[in-house]
Amino acid sequence: MKIMDFIVIEDENEICEEYKSAVKNYTDLCLIDTTGNVDKALNLVNEYRPQAIVLDLELHKGAGNGISFLQALKELEFSFKPFILVVTNNISSVTHNIVRKLGADFVITKNQQDYSVEMVLGFLSSIKDTSAANTKKDNPDAKATVGDEYKDRLRKKITTELDLIGVSPKLKGRQYLRDAIEITCKNKQANICAIVAKKYLKTDASVERAMQNAINHTWRNTDIETLEKNYTTYINPKKGVPTITEFIYYYADKVMMNL
């Protein structure tokens, strides 16, 4: 079976989550990553060389816009050409002509009645065998390989961030925090301590205590300059340290932004 790997450039988190959920229904599609940041998108293209890109032109909540991405991609002159599917609320024929000249292969307008994430994925699935899609992965293990590479990169980034603020590897809570951050990067969970506890066959309370102990230990033993440099969000002055949820969500957002 030929598998098409692709990235989604979209600044609406809810829509990104829809893609992540819906793609599980397709055995011939592999979603590498989603981002609303043009610079990160270019890095993803350079690193993973996806066969397709779903590009939202209007990145109001992100960094950059679809036109600037297409221009930058064209200037980089990569030796490969992903299939670029533009999705947009803009119905202007002038805009559509511009994006086509910049390298877009197809444009779908979001205001049509049958538009949905499922429609987009169905379209990608239908063109995966065409030469225009530049398919390159017909290895049945390709989907797993891309996923493993991404997971490894994610874990290394989380480990680096924990090292920067001095979370000691000797503390049980460090491993729990790392796993919790990794899980939250994929999907924010209200009961994260329970999920981690189930993995390690521990009680929820023991995992929660170990996590908070690791955070408290770090804030007691790492110099304030290092903490302020690497942990830049608000901390309640009455507590003096982040809560478990604050810590996990901060690093999940930070890692995904800089991955």
ZAROTOR-888923 format. One record per atom (N, C-alpha, C, O, CB): x, y, z. Coordinates in pm, whole numbers, plus 50000, padded with zeros to 5 digits. Each point is the difference from the previous one (the first is absolute). Glycine has a CB too. Example, Ala and Ser with C-alpha at 12.3 -4.5 7.8 and 13.67 -1.06 7.14 Angstrom:
<sites>
513194943150780;499115011950000;500905012050000;501044999850066;497074988550059;501545022249803;500825011950006;499235010950073;500515011150017;500674982649768;
</sites>
This chain:
<sites>
500834988050000;499175012050000;500875012550000;500975001050076;497224986550046;501465021949794;500735012649998;499435009250107;498785001150016;501724996449736;500405009150320;499595008850110;500445014249969;501155002449965;499004978750201;498935028249848;500345014149981;500215006450137;499105000050083;499585001149701;502515004550238;500225007550123;499835014849970;500315004749891;501274977750198;497915025150010;499685014049975;500085008050129;499974994550110;498564998949698;501575019750177;499925009150114;498815009349979;499565002249887;502964996750151;496985006450071;498895009549995;500465013250058;500495000650113;497814980849906;501555029249903;500355013550047;498695007050029;499295004549910;502894996549953;497514999950265;498695004850046;500165005850140;500674994150084;498114988649775;500615029050165;500205006650130;498864997750099;500085004450115;501235012749764;497634976350078;498894997050093;500264986550066;500004989749933;498365023849926;501854986650272;500324987650072;498904989549986;500304988149987;501025025450174;497434990849841;498904990549990;500034992649866;499744988049993;498885026650158;501714992849744;500064993849866;501184990449993;499894989249941;499045031249956;502204983550163;501164991150003;499654986950071;500404989349956;501165030650043;497704981150110;499594988150072;499054991449917;500034987750008;500245024850207;498894994149703;499124992549910;500814991849902;499684988449974;498585029450049;502804988249921;500874992849907;500644987950069;500034989049945;500425032549930;500064980850246;500684989350073;499054988450029;500404988349996;501135028650106;497234986449927;499014989650031;499524993049873;499944987849995;499365025250206;500364994949697;499414994349878;500984991749919;499604990449935;498885028950060;502824984250009;500984992849917;500174985650046;500494991649924;500695030050034;498414975450165;500114986450051;499114990349921;500194987850005;500325021550221;498524996349702;499094991749920;500574996649863;499364992949921;498745017450201;503104994949848;500614997949868;501304992250015;500955004750062;498015016749851;501084966850031;501214991950007;501035004349897;501154995650005;497484985450078;500965027549823;500925004249893;500495014350019;500675005449911;498164979149936;500855021850267;500465013650028;500755000350133;499634993050095;498425016649775;503014998450137;500785001550122;500225014950027;500715006749925;500434970850038;498255027650144;500175014050038;501285001550081;500114994550110;497385009149891;503485003649946;501285001950067;499865009850116;500444997250111;500764998049675;498195016350186;499875010250104;499075011049952;499705000949881;502624993950205;497235013550008;499215011849968;500685012250061;500644998950104;497224987549886;502005025049947;500585012350054;499325012149937;499544999449886;502674989050152;497745022450037;499515012649946;501125009949980;499775011849973;498054984250139;503414999249901;501195008449989;500734997049869;500404988649976;499825012150275;499945009349665;500604998149868;501444995150009;500404991149925;498105026849986;502284987850180;501404995750013;500094985450041;500824992549946;499835030950115;498514972550034;500014986050042;499554991249884;500534989049982;499005017750256;499504997949684;499524992349886;501124997649900;500144988949947;497565020650085;503095000749942;501124998549906;501024990150054;500574992249924;499075031349996;500594976950211;500934990450060;499484985749988;500774990749975;499995027050185;497934980649858;499394986849986;500144994749857;500304988249979;498085017550204;501425003149721;500134996149860;501434995849971;500244989949934;497915025850001;502804992150114;501414997049976;500424986950065;500774992349943;499675032250045;499054972950133;500414988150074;499314987349952;500634989649985;499805025050209;498254986349783;499234987849971;499674998149852;499604989049960;499475013150266;501095008349693;499704999149857;498644993549976;499934989549935;502525009250016;496495007250099;498674994049986;499554999649854;500425008149918;499005000150311;499734982249742;499484999149864;498905010149974;499725003449885;500874972550116;498775029050107;498935009649982;499975010050115;500474997150110;498214985849764;500765028750099;499845010650100;498585005349989;499555003649891;502935002750100;496824994150122;498695006650005;500245013850059;500405001250116;498304976749910;501065032349896;500375013750038;498785009150012;499315002649902;502884994149985;497565008250234;498985010150022;500635013749971;501035003450059;497764982250116;500615021949736;500605013049964;499945010150113;500915008250016;498464987449749;499565003950315;499815010250104;500474994850135;499274992550066;498785017149806;503134994250169;500554995650129;499935011550100;501035004850048;500514978749836;497255020750147;499815011850085;500564998250140;500525009450059;497454995849810;501944982550184;500484997350135;501414994550001;500584997950106;497084998049963;502905001749815;501334994249991;501075010449971;499865011650037;499104967349885;502105016650013;501105009049965;500244999149851;500424989649949;500655007950281;498675013549699;500155000149856;498664997849932;498955001350063;503384990249961;497705005249848;498764997049927;500324990649885;501174997649969;497845024950094;499954972249875;500194990149896;500795004949880;500804992649943;497094997650131;501895022349889;500725005749885;501505000650030;500824996449915;497145017250021;502384991050185;501435001050035;500654986250005;501174998549966;498365022550165;499694968949912;500544986350001;500314995449858;501074994649974;497625000350235;500385007249699;500204995849861;501195007249938;500794994049927;496765001450052;502585017550051;501135007649946;501324994650054;500954998149924;497595022350057;501524977250150;501234994950061;500334986149948;501164996949973;498385016650231;499444978149781;500224986449949;500565000349858;500874992049965;497264999750180;501365017549776;500485001249862;501445004849995;500794995349919;496875009650007;502685004550162;501365005450004;501014989750047;501175000549959;497885022150085;500534968150041;500924989850052;500404989849894;501054993650012;497915009550212;500224995449672;500324991449886;500424985950044;501074995249964;499635025249909;498434973150204;500274986350040;500034991049877;499405003049898;499505001150325;501824984749789;500134990749887;498754991449982;499924992349905;502555007350134;496575001750050;498764992449991;498835009750001;500155011550042;500904968650073;497805015549839;498835008849993;498804993450066;499414990849943;501475019449844;498754994450333;498794994650064;498765004549923;500005010549936;501164989450290;497794992249783;498715004349948;499435009950100;499864996750118;499744981249759;500075034050079;499525010550090;498515002249979;499565004449894;502715006550105;496964986050105;498565002049998;499675012150088;500174999550122;499404975649840;499975035449977;499645012250072;498544999450040;499134997049918;502615016349956;497994989650254;498625001550047;499845014350049;500865005050072;498954970349993;499115031249897;499885014250030;498555004750001;499144994249933;503115009249967;497505007250176;498715006749998;499935010349888;498945005249968;500854991350277;501365006349696;500105010149894;499514994149867;500554990149952;501405021050168;497034995049822;499444994949874;500465008249879;499514997949889;498504993850239;502905017549893;500485008649892;500794992049897;500954992950035;499125026450124;499564981849714;500724993149893;501425005549987;500924992849960;496925003249919;502335016850156;501335006049995;500934993150100;501134996349967;497875025949962;500504976150193;500794993250103;500314985749959;501124995450016;497835019150160;500064978549771;500204986249958;501054999049890;500814990749999;496825004350062;502365014549847;501025000049894;501395002550056;500984994249953;497305013949885;501805000650263;501295003150062;500584987650066;501184996949981;498105026850056;499904969250040;500534988350072;500384988949902;500934992450024;497675013450176;500674993249689;500364989949900;501355003449937;500834991149976;496735004549978;502655017250018;501285004149942;501154997750098;501154997949958;497655019349904;500894983150268;501024997850103;500214985150031;500834996550084;498585025850012;499854969249836;500264985750015;498874991550054;500154987850010;502115019050022;496614999350004;498874992150049;499464991349887;499895004449886;499535013650283;500244969649864;499494990749899;498485000049992;499434997349895;502594988850142;497335016950075;498534999650001;499505009250111;500655001450104;499324974849804;498885030050070;499415009050098;498594995250034;499184997649911;502205021950002;498334979350216;498654996750047;499525011650087;500685004050094;499784970749899;498395030649975;499455011050081;499164994450114;499234990649982;500775024549816;500164990950318;499344994850120;498515003350005;499264993950078;502915008450040;497395007049801;498605004150008;499064991049919;498795002350000;502015020950034;499734966849898;499114991049928;499304990750099;500544996950106;500955004249690;497324994650169;499134993050094;500604987150056;499794996850117;498315012949761;502634982950040;500504987050045;501415000550056;500634989650018;497915000149811;501985022550198;501375001050050;500114994550141;499145002650085;501225017449770;500684972450170;500294994750133;501424994449999;500604998449894;496954996250149;502975002450075;501304993550010;499974986449931;500954996149933;499505016050284;498444980849800;499844986949935;500085001349848;500574991549933;498025000750259;500835018549756;500035002349855;501445001949953;500404994649897;497315015750113;503064997550066;501405002549965;500804987050000;500764997349907;499075025950190;500004968950009;500724987450009;499574990349889;500824992849944;499395010550304;498514996749723;499514991549891;500615004049867;500324991449918;497565005350207;502295016349854;500635004849877;501454995349992;500454995149897;498025025050103;502274981550111;501404995550001;500094985149971;500864995649924;499715022550240;498554974249898;500014985649979;499744996549855;500564990449946;498675006450289;499905010949702;499624997049862;501095003149899;500034994249891;497645010350174;503255004849970;501045003849903;501384994650037;500995003449936;497705017150015;501374971050151;501314995550048;500774992049896;501234999750004;497845000150224;500234993749679;500684991649901;500365007549873;500594994249909;498184986550183;500875032249900;500295007649879;501435005250002;500595001750107;497015004649876;502954996149901;501375005249991;500105013850060;501055003850051;499334982749743;498515021150201;500015013750054;500255000150148;500545009650055;497904997349767;501164982150244;500194999550145;501414996250038;500375000450118;497264993649905;503195002149876;501414997050025;500164989550109;500835001650090;499775021549839;498604966250065;500074989850104;501344993249997;500544997049893;497004999650093;503015001050133;501334994450010;500074988750101;501004992850005;499925029149930;498014976450149;500054989850104;499014989049970;498825001450032;501905015850135;499734971749773;499124988649979;500414988550091;499534988849983;500085018249779;501274995850334;500414990250100;498934999250108;499665010350058;502794994249894;497014983750078;498944999050100;500435004550138;499165002950085;499914978649785;502255019250154;500495004450131;500265015050006;500425005150103;500604972549926;498715029549859;500355014349994;499245008250103;500575008850064;499914988549693;498234999650259;499195007750094;500554998750142;500095009950072;497914986849781;502354991350186;500544997650133;501355006850017;500305005350107;498494972949903;502035021849884;501335006050007;499925014950024;500725005450085;500144976949764;498265024650077;499845014450018;499515003050141;500485009350064;499024993549691;499554989150293;499495002050135;501054998050105;500065007650097;497744985249824;503064997050063;501074997350096;501015011350003;500475003950107;499224971649856;500655029849920;500965011049992;499455012350073;500725006750073;500154984449707;497855011650198;499385011650063;499974998350152;500315009350074;498304994549720;501014984250252;499924997350144;501375001450065;500115005550110;497954979149850;502985010549973;501355001050054;500445014550011;500635003950098;499914973749803;499145030249998;500365014350000;499255007350111;500565008850066;499884990449685;498304997250268;499195006250104;500584997150138;500125009050083;497864989049771;502374989450171;500544996250131;501345006850027;500255004350113;498584973749868;502005023049919;501305006650018;499825014850035;500725005450083;500324978449754;497985022650099;499755014150027;499505002050142;500425009250069;499084994549688;499604987650287;499485000950138;501134997850100;500105007350099;497634984649824;503104998150052;501134997150090;500945011950009;500475003450108;499364972349834;500445030749944;500875011749998;499435011350085;500725006450076;500074987249696;497925008750215;499355010850076;500084997250151;500235009250079;498224995149726;501354983250235;500084996650142;501435001550051;500235003950115;497844980349858;502895012549943;501405001650038;500365014750020;500775003550090;499794975649783;498875029650043;500345014250006;499655006350134;500705009150046;498934992049709;499294994250309;499645005850130;500464991350116;499725003050116;498315007849776;502684978450078;500604992150106;499094990250070;500194997450119;501285021349910;497544975849901;499174989550061;500854987550010;500384994349898;497455015650008;502464985750214;500944989150022;499504986649945;498864996150026;501935015950177;500074980949720;499634986749949;499814989850112;499424989449978;501845015849813;499224998050328;499884990750112;498594999950060;499654990950076;502775012849972;496805006349918;498655001150057;498994992249916;499975001449877;500635021050218;498574969649970;498974992549929;499065009349924;499524996749892;500634985350281;499605029549887;499075009449939;500435005149864;499165004049920;500215002350306;501934993649747;500495004849871;499454991349886;499505005349901;502595003550210;498004978149903;499504990949898;498495001749981;499504999949887;502344983950168;497465017850056;498555001949991;499675013149927;499105000549917;500604986450298;501055023649817;499785013049936;500304999249850;499275005649919;501305006050297;500524981549749;500354998749859;498904993049922;499615004449892;502814995150170;497084989649995;498934992649933;498725008449992;499304999849898;501704978750184;498715028950025;498805008350001;500075011049895;499005003149934;500724992050310;501465010849741;500185010549899;499844994149860;499365005949914;502195006750241;499034975749824;499904993549869;498544996949966;499565002349887;502734987750144;496975004850065;498594997049978;499225012749969;499145000149911;501044980150242;500125030549922;499285012749983;500335006449866;499165007149944;500854996050303;501184994749700;500365005249868;499074994349893;499695006749901;502724995750173;497164985449946;499124993449903;498555003750022;499245002049906;502394979250079;497995019650143;498605002850031;499885003850147;500324991950088;498894992149732;500345028050209;499895004450139;498944991750074;498884998549954;501835024849979;499694971550183;499154991350078;499755006050138;500925005150063;499954974949811;497885019450171;499675005550132;500524991150111;500315004950109;497645005749794;502164976550072;500424990550104;501394994549972;500214987850002;497395006250036;503345014849935;501334995849956;500714991550105;500694990449965;499445030249897;499734982650265;500674992250106;499494985650000;500774990650019;499515030350121;498434977449839;499414986749998;500514991949882;500214987950011;497755021150102;502234997649773;500494993249881;501434995050021;500334988649966;498175025749890;502344994550200;501394996150026;500044989150107;500794990749989;500005032549949;498384978050164;499964990050107;499644986249946;500574990050041;498805028050121;499704981749747;499584987249941;501154993649924;500174987850002;497485020749982;503154999749947;501134994849923;501024993250092;500544989549965;499135028649864;500584987850288;501034994850091;499424991350113;500724995950090;500635024449857;497354977150045;499334991850102;500185005950140;500264992950097;500124986849760;499465033550151;500105007150126;498655006350033;499115000549916;503355004050045;497415000350161;498785007250035;500085014349946;501095005449983;498604980450225;499165020049766;499975013949950;500705009350098;500765008949960;497084986449920;501915002650249;500565008850103;501524999350005;500665010250016;497254986950116;502664990949852;501464998650008;500675006749880;501075006050013;498654972450113;499665020449758;500565006449880;499915015250013;500935007149965;498424973049895;499525024750191;499825014450019;501035005550098;500595010549976;496964987049975;502674995350161;500995004450099;501405000349939;500765009450024;497834981150160;501754999349739;501344999449940;500225011349900;501085005949995;498914969350036;498985027949892;500115011149903;500215013350073;500905007649965;497624979949874;500655015150261;500125012750070;501315000850077;500595010850011;496924990450008;502944987750032;501294999750071;501145003549904;500925007250038;498174975450121;500855012249719;501045003049901;500015014949966;501075006049985;498704970949921;499055028950082;499905014349971;500535008250118;500805009249982;497214986649869;501545000750270;500445007450119;501514999050019;500655009950032;497124985850074;502774992449875;501444997650014;500785008749901;501035005750035;498524970750042;499945024549800;500675008049896;500015014850037;501015006849984;498294976549844;499575021650222;499925014350034;500815003350126;500385011650021;497354989249874;502544989350187;500845002350119;501494999749964;500795007050064;497434982750079;502165002549759;501424997449975;500595006549875;501225000849987;498394978250129;499565025649793;500505006649879;500015015050023;499075005650059;500054975849794;501945025250101;500105014550023;498895007449927;499534995749895;502965002150133;497095013250031;498845007549952;500185005149857;499045000549923;500505006150313;501704997349728;500255005149865;499714989349894;499415003049896;502335012550197;498684972249934;499774989149906;498514997149987;499494997749890;502744992550169;497075009950053;498554997549997;499265011049923;499144997149917;501044990950302;500165024349808;499335011149932;500295000249851;499185004449920;500945008750292;501074982249751;500374999849859;499264989049924;499635002049884;502615006950179;497554979950001;499454988449928;498534997050031;499354992649926;502944998450075;497205014650109;498594998350033;499395014050009;500075006550104;500334971350022;499015026749764;499715014349985;498555003850027;499645011649985;502174988949852;497374989950201;498595003350023;499755004150145;500894999050084;498474985149733;499435020450211;499645005250133;499974988850104;499554988849972;499105029449920;501834984950227;499914990950114;499355007650116;500385011250031;501694975749895;496955006850135;499325006350113;501025003050111;500614990750054;497224997249888;502375024950093;501015003550100;499754993950138;500934998250078;499415022849798;498404975950154;499694993950130;500544985750008;500434995450106;497515019049912;502034978649868;500504986249998;501504999649971;500724991950057;497035000349867;502705016549988;501435000749969;500494989649902;501135001049950;499155008150273;498904980849747;500364989649903;498784997049914;498875002750042;502864987350117;498475004549721;498854996649915;499234988150057;500574991650069;500665017249730;497494990850172;499244987950029;500374989549895;500635003249900;497445010150206;501534974449917;500294989449903;499405003249864;500674998949898;499404984350288;498675020849813;499315003149874;500665011649929;500204999649878;497674991950218;502465019149979;500675011649939;501324995849937;500315004149889;498605011250279;501854976749903;501314995649953;499864991749873;500695002449901;500174997850335;498254990149765;499824990949886;499505007749877;500524998249891;499004982850267;499475027549860;499435007449887;501015010049943;500075001949879;497654995550222;503065008849987;501015009549953;500994993149908;500285004849891;499465008750319;500794975049835;501014993249920;499424993249877;500684998949898;500614997850309;497474998749800;499374994249881;499875010749892;500314997449884;498434986050258;500815028449895;499875011049904;501375004449947;500175002449881;497735005350237;503074993249972;501335004649962;500674990149905;500605004049900;499595008050319;499714975349812;500624989649918;499384999649862;500714999249900;499794987650305;498175013849788;499324999249871;500285012349915;500044999249877;498194986850227;501955025449961;500315012249927;501394999949940;500245005849894;498225006250256;502484981249919;501395000449958;500534986849945;501194998749972;499125018650197;498814973049816;500434986849953;500475000549855;500404989849944;497994999650215;
</sites>
